[in-house]
């Protein structure tokens, strides 16, 4: 049985005031296995091994600890996202609606971003930021994998973004980097990295991030702050200090099914809930008497339009191969794309992805992008078995009817896997080399 000596020195002492007589129950929870969760793409039914529903999140279920769902072809096709159940609470509390402009300020690897995207249903703008370039690339891949059409992925420190994007967003999520105490059960090795000084060091950075988030939120907008840690220094302490410095913000009570009532700040404890440790706060910025919308002199993002020839090639391909109404209206990093509704200024900001990547015009040939196949309903498809799906994701050719010619999409259980080009009874593989197993 776990006891106080199994945790870093000083960790238990900071929890005593928070837990009181519940401390023994907290310790006993660490003898239980960690919680695992799966969030299905909207419209998908849960996989067979899914257990009970995660009550506070849409399309989410618990998974057995030994589940191998992450190694399945449907995972790579974006049928679901594996996410710890408690980590689903912050996006559920913020709950954006279609058409809003939303910022996920500390977004990698993308669990909360793709959850926000599901609420938005492809309408509005979702900006996903991750300062560390390597993690931002993982974030971008997950945005693509889950078929998100209306996202922009950037990699910058918050202090670089706030002067460029003042009061631009309707809602902001700050899933702040923290000391990670809530992961002590799921990742026991993190206990060795924790020191008594960890909370104070993290809180200093969290306060800075919140300051910049506040600048980017419009009057009347909402901000969710979350951590995967327990201590009051990084949670209540950060929020109370922020509210004292920002009287224009106030706590907003919220209620999530299956979790305790919240007056605006919610602790998720592993001895009370089937999930790991998490903390969520919901704040609202006081509405301004000023006219909402674009301020005088405030720039908006703009990208070059494709040439007439590029547009014609892209539109011809879309008419033949894609059932969704997609409009090729910009070029980014050499790719013809479909822009989200409204962009913030992107000049000088490292940007990895903008909207939906449609493809490239190579002379008189149009090469479709992998993202297009994962995000849209295809007109020409080939149903494949799970074994064939693995073969395709390995980069190999598949046998097809000799009558089939040109680009088409292999499909497993209703999920598009990517592009292939049929010729002479073979489906030549166009699955991206960097994603092949």
C-alpha positions in Angstrom: 0.0 0.0 0.0 1.2 3.5 -0.8 2.2 5.7 2.0 3.6 9.2 2.5 7.2 8.0 2.1 6.4 7.0 -1.5 6.2 10.7 -2.5 8.7 13.5 -2.7 9.6 15.2 0.5 7.4 18.3 1.0 4.7 17.1 -1.4 2.4 15.6 1.2 2.8 18.6 3.6 1.5 21.0 1.0 -1.6 18.8 0.5 -2.5 18.5 4.2 -4.4 21.8 4.3 -6.2 20.9 1.1 -7.2 17.4 1.9 -7.4 17.2 5.7 -9.0 13.9 6.8 -9.2 12.8 3.2 -5.4 12.4 2.9 -5.5 8.6 3.6 -8.1 8.2 0.8 -5.9 10.1 -1.5 -2.9 7.8 -0.7 -5.0 4.7 -1.2 -6.1 5.9 -4.7 -2.4 5.4 -5.8 -2.8 1.7 -5.3 -5.4 1.7 -8.1 -4.5 1.8 -11.8 -4.5 5.2 -13.6 -7.4 6.2 -15.7 -7.4 6.0 -19.5 -9.8 7.7 -21.8 -10.8 7.9 -25.5 -12.6 10.7 -27.2 -14.3 9.6 -30.5 -14.5 11.9 -33.5 -18.1 13.4 -33.7 -20.4 10.9 -35.3 -18.3 7.8 -34.5 -19.5 5.1 -32.1 -17.1 4.0 -29.4 -14.7 1.2 -30.1 -15.6 -2.3 -28.8 -13.3 -2.2 -25.8 -14.6 1.2 -24.5 -16.1 1.0 -21.0 -18.4 3.5 -19.3 -18.9 7.0 -20.6 -16.8 9.9 -19.3 -19.7 12.0 -18.0 -18.2 15.5 -18.3 -17.1 15.2 -21.9 -18.8 14.6 -25.2 -18.2 11.4 -27.2 -15.7 10.2 -24.5 -15.3 6.8 -22.8 -13.0 5.1 -20.3 -10.6 2.5 -21.7 -9.0 -0.5 -20.0 -5.4 0.1 -19.0 -4.1 -2.6 -21.4 -5.9 -1.1 -24.5 -3.9 -1.1 -27.7 -6.1 1.4 -29.4 -3.2 3.7 -30.1 -1.6 1.2 -32.4 -4.7 0.7 -34.6 -5.1 2.0 -38.2 -8.3 3.9 -37.1 -6.2 5.9 -34.7 -4.0 7.1 -37.5 -7.1 7.9 -39.5 -8.4 10.2 -36.8 -11.3 8.1 -35.6 -10.4 9.0 -32.0 -8.0 10.7 -29.7 -6.6 9.0 -26.6 -6.9 11.5 -23.7 -6.8 11.2 -20.0 -10.4 11.7 -18.7 -9.7 14.5 -16.2 -7.9 16.4 -18.9 -11.1 16.7 -20.8 -12.7 18.9 -18.2 -11.0 22.2 -19.1 -12.3 22.3 -22.7 -15.7 21.2 -21.5 -15.8 24.1 -19.1 -14.8 26.6 -21.8 -17.2 25.0 -24.3 -16.8 27.2 -27.4 -19.6 27.4 -29.9 -19.4 27.4 -33.7 -18.3 30.7 -35.2 -16.2 31.9 -32.2 -12.5 32.8 -32.3 -10.7 30.6 -29.9 -7.1 30.4 -28.7 -5.4 27.4 -27.1 -2.3 29.1 -25.8 -0.3 26.1 -24.5 -1.7 23.5 -26.9 0.7 20.5 -27.5 0.2 17.7 -28.0 -3.4 18.6 -29.1 -5.9 16.8 -26.9 -7.6 19.9 -25.7 -7.3 21.6 -29.1 -9.0 18.8 -30.9 -11.7 18.7 -28.2 -12.3 22.5 -28.7 -12.4 21.9 -32.4 -15.2 19.3 -32.0 -17.3 21.8 -30.1 -16.7 24.3 -32.9 -17.9 22.0 -35.7 -15.6 23.4 -38.3 -16.9 27.0 -38.0 -15.0 30.0 -36.6 -11.3 30.1 -35.9 -9.2 27.9 -33.6 -5.6 29.1 -33.1 -3.3 26.5 -31.4 0.0 27.7 -30.1 3.0 25.7 -28.7 6.2 27.6 -28.1 8.5 24.5 -28.4 8.9 23.8 -32.1 9.2 20.0 -31.8 6.0 19.8 -29.8 4.3 22.2 -32.2 5.0 19.8 -35.0 3.3 17.0 -33.0 0.4 19.4 -32.4 0.1 20.1 -36.1 0.1 16.5 -37.0 -2.7 15.8 -34.5 -4.8 18.7 -35.9 -4.4 17.1 -39.3 -5.1 13.6 -38.1 -8.4 14.6 -36.5 -9.6 16.4 -39.6 -9.7 19.9 -38.2 -10.4 22.4 -41.0 -10.5 25.7 -39.2 -7.3 25.7 -37.2 -4.1 27.7 -37.3 -1.0 26.2 -35.7 1.7 28.6 -34.5 4.8 28.3 -32.3 5.6 31.4 -30.3 6.0 32.6 -26.7 2.8 34.3 -25.4 4.7 37.6 -24.9 5.3 37.7 -28.7 1.6 37.0 -29.5 -0.2 39.5 -27.2 1.1 42.7 -28.8 0.0 41.4 -32.2 -3.4 40.1 -31.2 -5.0 42.5 -28.7 -8.5 41.6 -27.7 -8.9 39.3 -30.7 -10.3 36.1 -29.2 -13.8 35.3 -27.8 -12.4 32.4 -25.7 -8.9 31.4 -24.5 -7.7 28.2 -22.9 -4.5 28.3 -20.8 -3.5 24.8 -20.0 -0.4 26.0 -18.2 2.9 24.2 -17.9 3.0 23.0 -14.3 4.8 20.8 -11.8 2.7 17.8 -12.9 1.7 16.4 -9.6 -1.5 15.1 -11.1 0.5 12.7 -13.2 2.3 11.0 -10.3 0.1 7.9 -10.6 0.1 7.7 -14.4 3.8 8.5 -14.7 5.6 7.6 -11.4 8.9 8.7 -12.8 7.7 12.3 -12.6 7.9 12.1 -8.8 11.6 12.1 -8.9 11.6 15.4 -10.9 9.5 17.3 -8.3 11.1 19.4 -5.7 9.7 21.7 -3.0 10.7 24.6 -5.2 8.8 23.3 -8.2 5.4 24.9 -7.5 6.8 28.4 -6.9 8.9 28.3 -10.1 6.0 27.1 -12.2 3.6 29.7 -10.7 5.9 32.6 -11.8 5.7 31.4 -15.4 1.9 30.7 -15.1 1.3 34.3 -13.9 3.2 35.6 -17.0 1.2 33.5 -19.4 -2.1 34.6 -17.9 -1.1 38.3 -18.2 -0.6 37.8 -21.9 -3.7 35.8 -22.3 -5.7 38.5 -20.7 -4.5 41.0 -23.3 -5.7 38.8 -26.1 -9.2 38.2 -24.8 -12.0 40.5 -25.9 -14.2 42.3 -23.4 -17.0 39.9 -22.4 -14.9 36.9 -23.4 -14.1 33.9 -21.3 -10.8 32.3 -20.2 -10.2 28.8 -18.8 -7.1 28.2 -16.8 -6.1 24.6 -16.0 -3.2 22.6 -14.6 -2.5 18.9 -14.0 -1.3 19.6 -10.5 -2.7 19.8 -6.9 -0.9 22.5 -4.9 -2.6 25.8 -4.1 0.5 27.8 -5.2 0.0 27.0 -8.9 -3.8 26.9 -8.7 -5.7 29.1 -6.2 -2.7 31.2 -5.6 -2.1 32.1 -9.3 -5.8 32.8 -9.8 -6.3 34.9 -6.7 -3.2 37.0 -7.6 -4.5 37.4 -11.1 -8.0 38.5 -10.0 -6.4 41.0 -7.6 -4.4 42.5 -10.4 -7.3 42.4 -12.9 -10.5 43.5 -11.4 -12.1 43.4 -14.9 -12.1 39.6 -14.5 -14.4 37.5 -12.4 -14.9 33.8 -11.6 -17.7 32.1 -13.4 -19.4 29.2 -11.6 -19.7 26.1 -13.9 -21.1 22.6 -13.6 -19.9 19.5 -15.4 -21.7 16.2 -15.1 -20.1 13.7 -12.8 -17.9 16.4 -11.1 -18.4 18.5 -8.0 -20.2 21.8 -8.3 -17.8 24.7 -8.9 -17.8 28.3 -7.8 -15.4 29.0 -10.6 -12.5 26.8 -9.4 -12.6 23.0 -9.6 -10.2 20.4 -8.2 -10.4 16.9 -9.6 -8.9 14.4 -7.2 -8.1 10.8 -8.0 -9.7 9.5 -4.8 -13.0 11.2 -5.7 -13.2 10.7 -9.4 -12.1 8.1 -11.9 -9.4 10.3 -13.4 -6.0 11.8 -12.6 -5.4 15.2 -10.8 -6.5 18.3 -12.5 -7.5 21.9 -11.7 -9.9 24.1 -13.8 -10.9 27.7 -13.4 -13.3 29.7 -15.6 -13.0 33.5 -15.8 -14.9 36.2 -17.6 -13.6 39.5 -18.7 -15.9 42.5 -18.1 -17.8 43.7 -21.2 -16.7 47.0 -22.5 -18.9 49.9 -23.5 -16.8 50.3 -26.6 -18.0 49.0 -29.9 -17.0 45.4 -30.4 -15.1 44.4 -33.5 -12.1 45.5 -35.4 -10.4 48.5 -33.7 -9.0 51.4 -35.6 -5.6 50.6 -36.9 -5.8 47.0 -35.9 -4.4 44.8 -38.7 -5.9 41.4 -39.7 -4.1 38.5 -41.2 -3.9 38.1 -45.0 -2.4 35.4 -47.2 -1.8 35.6 -51.0 -4.5 34.2 -53.2 -3.7 31.3 -55.6 -3.3 32.2 -59.2 -6.1 31.6 -61.7 -4.4 28.5 -63.0 -3.8 27.1 -59.5 -7.4 27.9 -58.5 -8.7 26.1 -61.7 -6.7 23.0 -61.0 -7.7 22.8 -57.4 -11.4 23.4 -58.1 -11.4 20.8 -60.9 -9.9 18.2 -58.5 -12.4 19.1 -55.7 -15.4 18.8 -58.0 -14.3 15.3 -59.0 -13.0 13.9 -55.7 -14.5 15.8 -52.7 -18.2 16.0 -51.7 -17.7 18.8 -49.1 -18.0 22.5 -50.3 -14.3 23.5 -50.1 -13.1 26.9 -51.5 -9.4 27.2 -52.4 -8.8 30.8 -51.5 -5.2 31.2 -50.3 -1.6 29.9 -50.5 0.5 29.1 -47.5 4.0 27.4 -47.6 3.5 26.4 -51.2 0.1 24.7 -50.5 -3.3 25.8 -51.8 -5.5 26.1 -48.7 -9.0 26.9 -47.5 -8.8 29.7 -45.0 -10.8 29.9 -41.7 -13.3 32.7 -41.4 -10.9 35.3 -40.0 -7.2 35.3 -39.4 -5.1 37.3 -36.8 -1.9 38.8 -38.3 0.7 36.1 -38.8 3.6 38.0 -40.1 6.7 37.4 -38.0 5.1 34.5 -36.2 6.3 30.9 -36.8 3.3 29.3 -38.4 3.1 25.6 -39.1 -0.5 25.2 -40.5 -3.3 27.5 -41.7 -6.8 26.2 -42.3 -7.2 23.1 -44.5 -4.3 22.2 -46.8 -5.9 21.2 -50.1 -2.8 20.4 -52.2 -0.2 21.7 -54.7 -0.3 22.6 -58.3 2.7 21.0 -60.0 2.6 22.3 -63.6 -0.7 21.0 -65.0 -1.0 18.3 -62.3 -2.7 18.7 -59.0 -1.3 16.8 -56.0 -3.9 16.5 -53.2 -2.7 16.9 -49.6 -3.1 14.2 -46.9 -5.1 16.6 -44.8 -7.8 16.9 -47.5 -8.5 13.2 -47.4 -8.7 13.1 -43.6 -11.0 16.1 -43.3 -13.5 15.7 -46.1 -15.9 13.2 -47.6 -14.4 11.6 -50.7 -16.3 10.8 -53.8 -14.1 7.9 -55.0 -13.3 5.4 -52.3 -12.0 1.8 -51.9 -13.1 -0.1 -48.9 -10.2 -2.0 -47.3 -9.8 -4.6 -44.5 -7.8 -3.8 -41.3 -4.9 -5.8 -42.7 -5.0 -3.9 -46.0 -5.1 -0.6 -44.0 -1.9 -1.6 -42.2 -0.3 -2.4 -45.5 -1.4 1.0 -46.9 -0.1 2.8 -43.8 3.2 1.0 -44.2 3.5 2.7 -47.6 2.8 -0.3 -49.8 0.6 -0.7 -52.8 -2.9 -2.3 -52.7 -4.6 -4.4 -55.4 -7.8 -2.8 -56.8 -10.2 -3.3 -59.7 -8.3 -2.8 -63.0 -11.2 -0.5 -64.2 -10.4 2.0 -61.4 -8.2 4.9 -62.5 -6.8 8.0 -60.9 -6.9 9.3 -57.3 -9.1 7.6 -54.8 -9.3 7.1 -51.0 -8.9 3.8 -49.2 -11.5 3.6 -46.4 -11.6 1.5 -43.3 -14.8 1.3 -41.3 -16.0 4.6 -42.7 -12.7 6.5 -42.1 -10.6 7.9 -44.9 -7.0 6.7 -44.6 -5.3 9.0 -47.2 -4.8 9.2 -51.0 -3.9 6.5 -53.5 -3.7 6.6 -57.3 -5.2 3.6 -59.1 -3.6 2.3 -62.3 -3.3 -1.2 -63.9 -5.0 -3.0 -61.0 -2.8 -1.3 -58.3 -3.4 1.5 -55.9 -0.1 3.4 -55.8 0.5 4.7 -52.3 0.4 8.4 -51.5 0.5 8.1 -47.7 3.0 10.6 -46.4 6.4 9.0 -45.9 6.9 10.7 -42.5 3.7 9.0 -41.2 4.4 5.4 -42.4 4.8 2.8 -39.8 
